[in-house]
Structure formats: structure tokens, C-alpha cells
Amino acid sequence: MMAALAKAISRATRTSVDVETLKILAIFSGAGLLLSLVTAMIYGQAAGAALF
């Protein structure tokens, strides 16, 4: 699947995209999303308690 995605991006942008680059980007994006969700859960509860 990653190879097909890399091939499609390479065709669309007309630049060379490596599969390893996509894997690294996916890992960092996933980690950032996880961190954002955890932060929203923690501070969301604190903000909700402060309002009431």
C-alpha cells in the first residue's frame, strides 16, 4: 500500500518520493495526532470542570 501511495504521489508531483520517507511522515503524523488527542482529553476535562 505504501508503495502504491508513493507511486501516486510521485506521479502527481513529478518528484521522486521514497517509501521510507512516507513511513517516517506517517509515524510522526500519527504520534502528533495521538499527542493532540491525549492533550485534548486531559485539558478538555479540566476546562469543563472549570466552567461549572
C-alpha positions in Angstrom: 0.0 0.0 0.0 2.8 2.4 0.8 4.5 1.7 -2.5 1.3 2.5 -4.4 0.9 5.7 -2.4 4.5 6.7 -3.1 4.0 6.0 -6.8 0.8 8.1 -6.9 2.4 11.0 -5.1 5.4 10.8 -7.4 3.2 10.9 -10.5 1.1 13.8 -9.1 4.0 16.0 -8.0 6.5 14.8 -10.7 9.1 14.4 -7.9 10.8 11.3 -6.5 9.1 10.1 -3.3 10.6 7.3 -1.4 8.6 4.7 0.6 10.8 5.2 3.6 10.0 8.9 3.6 6.3 8.2 3.6 6.7 5.8 6.5 8.6 8.3 8.6 6.0 11.0 7.8 3.2 8.6 8.8 4.9 7.8 12.1 5.4 11.4 13.1 1.9 12.3 11.9 0.4 9.5 14.0 2.4 10.4 17.0 1.3 14.1 16.7 -2.3 13.1 16.4 -2.1 10.8 19.4 -0.4 13.5 21.5 -3.1 16.1 20.4 -5.9 13.7 21.3 -4.4 13.0 24.8 -3.8 16.7 25.4 -7.4 17.5 24.4 -8.8 14.8 26.6 -6.7 16.0 29.6 -7.3 19.7 29.2 -10.9 19.2 28.0 -11.9 17.7 31.3 -10.1 20.4 33.2 -11.8 23.2 31.2 -15.2 21.5 31.5 -14.8 21.3 35.3 -13.7 25.0 35.5 -16.8 26.1 33.7 -19.3 24.5 36.1 
